[in-house]
Amino acid sequence: MPLELGIISILAGIALGLRYKVLILFPALAFAVVFSVIGGIAQADHFWSIILTTVISGTSVQLGYLAGIAMRAAVERAIVVVRPQQKHARQEAPSAIDHLRPDPTCSQAKSRPRAA
């Protein structure tokens, strides 16, 4: 049971790290400890086995959270690098309605003759 619970806890920690701030760890760890103790009592495990399962699940949630925030930071860094290139490319590409806009270098006042 500790291995399966550890894998599930890591995945839950990654999901929490991708979305939430660090304060979510307090209720997540409380839930992991309660779940580990209830599972150990329901299976009639020894006291030290329950303690080991609790430590493994709590540590797995924290390590998963650390991996999740590392993934989130990497994705945000990649988005920041890509955005300026897209913005620059958009400025250079002509629009479909550019030919309808008046040319700012040629004003109508210059092209009309003045009345005397």
C-alpha positions, 0 to 999 in steps of 0.5 A, a space after each residue: 500500500 505505501 508504494 501505491 499511495 506514494 504514486 497517487 500522492 505524487 500525482 496529486 501534488 503535481 496537480 496541486 503545484 500546477 494550479 495552487 499556491 503553497 498554502 494548499 499544502 496544509 489541507 493536502 497534507 492533513 488529508 494525506 495523513 488522515 487517509 493513511 491512518 484510516 487505511 492502515 487501521 482498516 487493513 489492521 497494519 502494525 503501528 510502524 507500518 502506519 507511520 511509514 505510510 503516513 510519512 511516505 504519503 506526506 513526503 510524496 505530496 510535497 515532492 509532487 508539489 515541488 515538481 508541479 511548481 517547477 513545471 509551471 515555472 518552465 511553462 510560464 518561462 516558455 510562454 514569455 519567450 514565445 510571445 515577443 516573437 509572435 507579437 513582432 511577427 504580427 506587426 510585420 504582417 499586413 492586415 487584410 484591410 490595410 489597403 482601405 486605410 488612408 496613407 499617413 504620409 500623403 494627406 488630402 490637404 497636400 493634394 488639393 490646390 488652395 483657393 485664392 
